[in-house]
Amino acid sequence: MAEVTPPAKGAAPSGAFSLGGAIPVTRLGFGAMRITGPGIWGDPPDRDQAIAVLRRAVELGVDFIDTADSYGPEVSEDLIRQALYPYDGVTIATKGGLVRTGPNQWHPLGRPEYLRQCVEMSLRRLGVPTIKLYQLHRIDPQVPLADQVGVLDEMRRAGKIELIGLSEVNVDELTQARLITSIASVQNLYNVVNRQSEAVLDYCEREGLGFIPWFPVATGELAKPGGALAKLARQSPATPAQLALAWLLRRSPVMLPIPGTSSVRHLEENVAAASVELTDAEFDAISAAR
């Protein structure tokens, strides 16, 4: 039966990973997309609550927070600065390369001059001289990959970016990007019910790259009556969402889940997953379920 150790331990039991061999982070992080308004557009309904979530995450030992200039747009980065600046011991990762035209509308734009502007504006909003991890949010199919990654490498060499990451890429794209510059991480959709990025995860593990699964707590049919997670949760103090996060953390040592929420209660539930210890049988049961 899965065991949960005292919640006072916070995120620490999830272990640590060194991004790019240079930036150590606690593996269970926080995704700051949901602290914005509906459709990831505009201000949150309760700005004070959004700030409280961010501060509580850090109190619980979360030291890796992922955001993007397109969350809001700009709102998430602004809230992070208001809540956490000067980020003592906390790594803020952000992304650029998407244009927003309305709620739930996202459009890739990878022209070098635009990406350069994205970096500069994120630096200004976050109030830092260097962004520790800057990720290309999507590859723009209308712009050569070499141009998109190349301009980020220019910004890295100028000292404005420390590490470069990619988002929603396949193995071929990742391999091509690594011929242009060093890549520290990949952020792809991945969870217990959607494992289409398994090949990318395996590549990241072989090469020592961080793998940041977005939408990590998706449980789908597995959490419904009769599903594998629902069955295990009935015999465990852990919730289906906690079991899903615990499975991700055990699945690979390079896995850096970033569950996001606008609720302090849900945040605390997610962070408690760091202390869930799956048995071999439980891990195997979740691995076999789809």
C-alpha positions as CSV (number, residue, x, y, z in Angstrom):
1,M,0.0,0.0,0.0
2,A,1.3,3.5,-0.9
3,E,2.4,5.4,2.1
4,V,2.4,9.1,2.7
5,T,4.9,10.6,5.1
6,P,4.2,13.8,7.1
7,P,3.2,16.8,4.9
8,A,5.7,18.9,6.8
9,K,8.4,17.5,4.5
10,G,6.8,19.4,1.6
11,A,8.4,19.0,-1.9
12,A,11.8,17.8,-0.7
13,P,11.1,14.0,-0.8
14,S,10.6,14.3,-4.6
15,G,14.4,14.5,-4.8
16,A,16.6,16.9,-6.8
17,F,17.8,17.3,-10.3
18,S,20.5,19.6,-11.8
19,L,19.3,21.4,-14.9
20,G,22.1,21.6,-17.4
21,G,24.4,20.3,-14.7
22,A,24.3,23.8,-13.3
23,I,21.0,24.6,-11.6
24,P,19.8,22.2,-8.9
25,V,16.1,22.2,-8.4
26,T,13.6,20.1,-6.3
27,R,11.9,17.8,-8.8
28,L,8.3,18.6,-7.9
29,G,7.8,22.1,-9.1
30,F,4.9,24.4,-9.8
31,G,3.3,25.4,-13.1
32,A,2.1,29.0,-13.0
33,M,-0.4,28.9,-15.9
34,R,-3.6,28.5,-13.8
35,I,-3.0,31.6,-11.7
36,T,-4.3,33.8,-14.5
37,G,-7.9,34.4,-15.7
38,P,-10.3,32.1,-17.5
39,G,-8.9,30.8,-20.8
40,I,-5.4,31.7,-19.4
41,W,-6.4,35.3,-20.3
42,G,-6.3,38.4,-18.1
43,D,-6.1,38.8,-14.4
44,P,-7.2,36.0,-12.0
45,P,-10.5,36.4,-10.3
46,D,-8.7,36.8,-7.0
47,R,-5.2,38.3,-7.3
48,D,-4.4,38.0,-3.6
49,Q,-5.2,34.3,-3.7
50,A,-2.9,33.8,-6.7
51,I,-0.1,35.5,-4.8
52,A,-0.9,33.3,-1.8
53,V,-0.6,30.2,-3.9
54,L,2.8,31.2,-5.2
55,R,4.1,32.0,-1.7
56,R,2.7,28.9,-0.2
57,A,4.4,26.8,-2.9
58,V,7.8,28.2,-1.8
59,E,7.0,27.7,1.8
60,L,6.4,24.0,1.0
61,G,9.9,23.7,-0.5
62,V,9.0,24.2,-4.2
63,D,12.0,25.9,-5.8
64,F,11.2,25.4,-9.5
65,I,8.4,27.6,-10.9
66,D,7.5,27.4,-14.6
67,T,5.7,30.2,-16.4
68,A,5.5,31.9,-19.8
69,D,5.0,35.4,-21.3
70,S,1.8,34.1,-22.9
71,Y,0.1,33.2,-19.6
72,G,-2.2,36.1,-19.3
73,P,-0.4,37.3,-21.4
74,E,2.2,38.8,-19.1
75,V,0.0,38.3,-16.0
76,S,1.7,35.2,-14.6
77,E,5.2,36.7,-14.8
78,D,3.9,39.9,-13.2
79,L,2.3,38.0,-10.3
80,I,5.5,35.9,-9.8
81,R,7.5,39.0,-9.4
82,Q,5.0,40.6,-7.0
83,A,4.9,37.4,-4.9
84,L,8.4,36.1,-4.9
85,Y,11.0,38.7,-6.0
86,P,14.0,38.6,-5.4
87,Y,13.5,34.8,-5.8
88,D,16.0,33.7,-3.1
89,G,16.8,30.1,-3.9
90,V,13.9,29.8,-6.4
91,T,14.5,29.1,-10.1
92,I,12.0,30.8,-12.4
93,A,11.7,29.3,-15.8
94,T,9.8,31.1,-18.5
95,K,8.9,30.6,-22.2
96,G,8.3,32.6,-25.3
97,G,7.3,32.1,-28.9
98,L,3.5,32.1,-28.7
99,V,1.1,35.1,-29.5
100,R,-2.2,35.4,-27.8
101,T,-5.3,36.8,-29.6
102,G,-7.9,35.9,-27.0
103,P,-8.9,33.4,-24.3
104,N,-7.6,29.9,-25.2
105,Q,-6.1,31.1,-28.4
106,W,-2.4,30.4,-29.0
107,H,-0.3,31.0,-32.2
108,P,3.4,30.1,-32.7
109,L,5.6,33.1,-33.7
110,G,9.3,32.2,-34.0
111,R,10.8,35.1,-35.9
112,P,14.1,35.9,-34.3
113,E,13.3,39.6,-33.8
114,Y,10.1,38.5,-31.9
115,L,11.9,36.0,-29.8
116,R,14.5,38.5,-28.9
117,Q,11.8,40.9,-27.8
118,C,10.1,38.1,-25.8
119,V,13.3,37.5,-23.8
120,E,13.9,41.2,-23.2
121,M,10.4,41.8,-21.9
122,S,10.4,38.7,-19.7
123,L,13.7,40.0,-18.2
124,R,12.0,43.3,-17.4
125,R,8.8,41.8,-16.0
126,L,10.7,39.3,-13.8
127,G,13.2,41.9,-12.8
128,V,16.3,39.8,-13.4
129,P,19.5,40.3,-15.5
130,T,19.5,36.6,-16.6
131,I,16.7,34.1,-17.0
132,K,17.8,30.8,-15.6
133,L,15.8,28.6,-18.0
134,Y,14.3,30.1,-21.1
135,Q,12.2,27.7,-23.3
136,L,11.0,28.0,-26.8
137,H,7.3,27.6,-26.2
138,R,6.6,26.1,-29.7
139,I,8.6,25.6,-32.9
140,D,7.1,27.9,-35.5
141,P,6.8,25.8,-38.7
142,Q,7.1,28.9,-40.8
143,V,10.6,29.8,-39.5
144,P,13.7,27.6,-39.7
145,L,14.5,25.9,-36.4
146,A,18.1,27.1,-36.7
147,D,16.9,30.7,-36.7
148,Q,14.7,30.2,-33.6
149,V,17.1,28.3,-31.5
150,G,20.0,30.4,-32.9
151,V,18.6,33.7,-31.5
152,L,18.1,32.1,-28.1
153,D,21.7,31.0,-28.2
154,E,22.8,34.5,-29.1
155,M,20.9,35.7,-26.0
156,R,22.5,33.0,-23.9
157,R,26.0,34.1,-25.1
158,A,25.0,37.7,-24.2
159,G,24.3,36.6,-20.6
160,K,20.5,37.1,-20.8
161,I,19.7,33.4,-20.7
162,E,21.6,30.8,-18.7
163,L,20.0,27.6,-20.0
164,I,17.8,26.9,-23.1
165,G,14.8,24.5,-23.1
166,L,12.3,23.4,-25.8
167,S,8.6,22.6,-25.6
168,E,6.5,20.1,-27.5
169,V,9.2,18.6,-29.7
170,N,10.0,15.2,-31.0
171,V,13.3,13.4,-30.9
172,D,14.4,14.6,-34.3
173,E,13.7,18.2,-33.5
174,L,15.5,17.9,-30.2
175,T,18.5,16.3,-31.9
176,Q,18.6,19.0,-34.5
177,A,18.4,21.8,-31.9
178,R,21.3,20.2,-29.9
179,L,23.5,20.6,-33.0
180,I,22.9,24.3,-32.7
181,T,23.3,24.9,-29.0
182,S,23.1,23.1,-25.6
183,I,19.6,22.1,-24.6
184,A,18.9,21.7,-20.9
185,S,15.3,20.5,-20.8
186,V,12.2,19.5,-22.8
187,Q,8.6,20.4,-21.7
188,N,6.1,18.0,-23.4
189,L,2.6,16.8,-22.6
190,Y,2.9,13.7,-20.6
191,N,0.9,12.0,-17.8
192,V,-0.5,8.6,-16.8
193,V,-3.1,8.7,-19.6
194,N,-1.1,10.4,-22.3
195,R,2.4,8.9,-22.9
196,Q,2.9,9.9,-26.5
197,S,6.2,11.5,-25.6
198,E,7.7,8.3,-24.2
199,A,10.5,8.3,-26.8
200,V,11.4,11.9,-25.9
201,L,11.4,11.1,-22.2
202,D,13.7,8.1,-22.8
203,Y,16.0,10.3,-24.9
204,C,16.1,12.9,-22.1
205,E,16.9,10.2,-19.6
206,R,19.8,8.8,-21.7
207,E,21.2,12.3,-22.3
208,G,20.6,13.8,-18.8
209,L,18.2,16.4,-19.9
210,G,15.3,17.5,-17.7
211,F,11.9,16.4,-18.8
212,I,9.1,18.7,-17.7
213,P,5.7,17.1,-18.2
214,W,2.9,19.6,-18.5
215,F,-0.7,18.6,-17.5
216,P,0.9,16.1,-15.2
217,V,-2.1,15.3,-13.0
218,A,-4.5,14.2,-15.8
219,T,-6.0,11.0,-14.7
220,G,-9.0,10.5,-17.1
221,E,-10.8,7.2,-16.9
222,L,-8.2,5.8,-14.6
223,A,-9.6,7.9,-11.7
224,K,-13.2,6.9,-12.4
225,P,-14.9,4.0,-10.6
226,G,-13.3,0.8,-11.7
227,G,-10.2,2.6,-13.0
228,A,-6.7,1.6,-11.9
229,L,-6.0,4.8,-9.9
230,A,-9.5,4.7,-8.3
231,K,-8.9,1.1,-7.1
232,L,-5.5,2.0,-5.7
233,A,-6.7,5.1,-4.0
234,R,-9.4,3.1,-2.1
235,Q,-6.5,1.1,-0.5
236,S,-4.3,4.1,0.1
237,P,-4.2,7.4,2.0
238,A,-3.2,9.0,-1.4
239,T,-5.7,10.5,-3.8
240,P,-5.7,9.5,-7.5
241,A,-3.9,12.8,-8.4
242,Q,-1.2,12.1,-5.8
243,L,-0.8,8.6,-7.2
244,A,-0.4,10.0,-10.7
245,L,2.2,12.5,-9.6
246,A,4.1,9.8,-7.5
247,W,4.1,7.6,-10.6
248,L,5.7,10.4,-12.7
249,L,8.4,11.0,-10.1
250,R,9.2,7.3,-10.0
251,R,9.0,6.8,-13.7
252,S,12.3,8.7,-14.4
253,P,15.0,10.5,-12.4
254,V,14.9,13.4,-15.0
255,M,11.1,13.9,-14.5
256,L,10.2,17.4,-13.2
257,P,6.4,17.5,-12.8
258,I,4.9,21.0,-12.5
259,P,1.3,20.6,-11.3
260,G,-0.5,24.0,-11.4
261,T,-3.5,25.3,-9.6
262,S,-5.1,28.5,-8.4
263,S,-6.1,26.9,-5.0
264,V,-3.9,26.7,-1.9
265,R,-5.7,23.5,-0.9
266,H,-5.0,21.8,-4.2
267,L,-1.4,23.0,-4.1
268,E,-0.9,21.4,-0.7
269,E,-2.5,18.2,-2.0
270,N,-0.2,18.2,-5.0
271,V,2.9,18.8,-3.0
272,A,2.1,16.0,-0.6
273,A,2.5,13.7,-3.6
274,A,6.2,14.1,-3.1
275,S,5.9,12.0,0.0
276,V,3.9,9.2,-1.6
277,E,5.9,6.0,-1.9
278,L,4.5,3.6,-4.4
279,T,5.0,-0.1,-3.9
280,D,6.4,-2.0,-6.9
281,A,3.0,-3.6,-7.5
282,E,1.3,-0.1,-7.5
283,F,3.9,1.3,-9.8
284,D,3.5,-1.6,-12.2
285,A,-0.3,-1.4,-12.1
286,I,-0.3,2.3,-13.0
287,S,2.3,1.6,-15.7
288,A,0.2,-1.1,-17.3
289,A,-3.0,1.1,-17.2
290,R,-3.8,3.4,-20.1
